Amino acid sequence: MIQAPDFKEKQIFFLEASELPKCNLSLRNENVFIQSEGVTINKIPVNKLLAVFVVGDVTITSKILQKLNKVGASVFLLKQNLEIYATINSYAEGNYLLRAKQYTMDEERALIIAKHIVSNKISNQLALLRGAEIDTINEESRTIYKKSVISQIEKAKDFASLRGIEGAVSKDFFQTYFKQINWHRRIPRGKIDENNILLDMGYTYLFNFVDSILRLYGFDTYKGIYHKLFFQRKSLACDMMEPFRCIIDKELIKMHNLGRFDSKDFGVIKGQYYLSYKKNVKYSKIFLEAILKNKMEIYNYIRDHYYYILNNENELRDFVIR
């Protein structure tokens, strides 16, 4: 598995291949070369890569895939609308001891971990409200609201109760925090407005980043703890990204406040909003940079979770948004 000093140097690369005619990636002298019609556009040291996101058609040599797998980097292939249609992940699939622990975890321990995940997520949501100088949520002071919610989480006796608490708090959070911008409501993948499209984009990058690290440790990312088994859903990646959603939430507000958001970058067809593919790089770069700023916190969170599950070592880690 990749160690912290090595992970610290890793980067994410986003390639808009659709903008380059006959784009191809090749490996030379331990560098990935990006070329278009024989002309070198860019080159990146292969050992620096953690993930490569490619939008559009590209030719990739087998040597690159072999090298990326060796250094623990993943490749994500995306359509023009940023929907991921294929992934090439590096992972430690032979960690059968870890997976045995995953598969045999009892409900009591799973609920303890799930409560910790939800509590951490909600604490960060309330921290964002504090940072935005919003003192009232759902007609209560932020402090009283937090005490009430934490108490409810501690008393929750099953996953259904916990999901109900999280859902209610998330609804309050979205209505309160995003009131600063032109906000309607949160509908995942609903394409009802520009802000929902951007949140979907940011959460997708975050999800795949978390999933890539989990796979490096050998987790079965389909076997969740809080998110239960569901066909073709990487439930564990859904679990582990929850405390970090605040990174994307905060970045959406920042791009509005700093004038980086432009409604002209979006269009509407039959009531469905879409992001102009020419602006994919602009917003992708914003979210990926935000994730990279917090990459060591995400790595450490997953590393500690690994040792907690495998050896029952360490306490469960908290992520604190800054």
Buried (B, 14 or more C-beta within 10 A) or exposed (E): BBEEEEBEEBBBBBBBBBBBEEBBBBBEEEBBBBBBEEEEEEBBEBBBBBBBBBBBEBEBEEEBBEBBBEBBBBBBBBEBEBEBEEBBBBBBEEBEEBBEBBEEBEEEEBBEBBBBBBBBBBBBBBBBBEBBEBEEBBEBEBEEBBEEBBEBBEEBEEBEBBBEBBEEBBEBBBBBBBEEBEBEEBEEEBBBBBBBBBBBBBBBBBBBBBBBBBBBBBBBBBBBBBBEEEEEBBBBBBBBBBBBBBBBBBBBBEBBEEEEBEEEBBEEEEEEBBBEBEEBBBBBEBBBEBBBEBBBBBBBBBBBBBEBBBEEEEEBBBBEBE
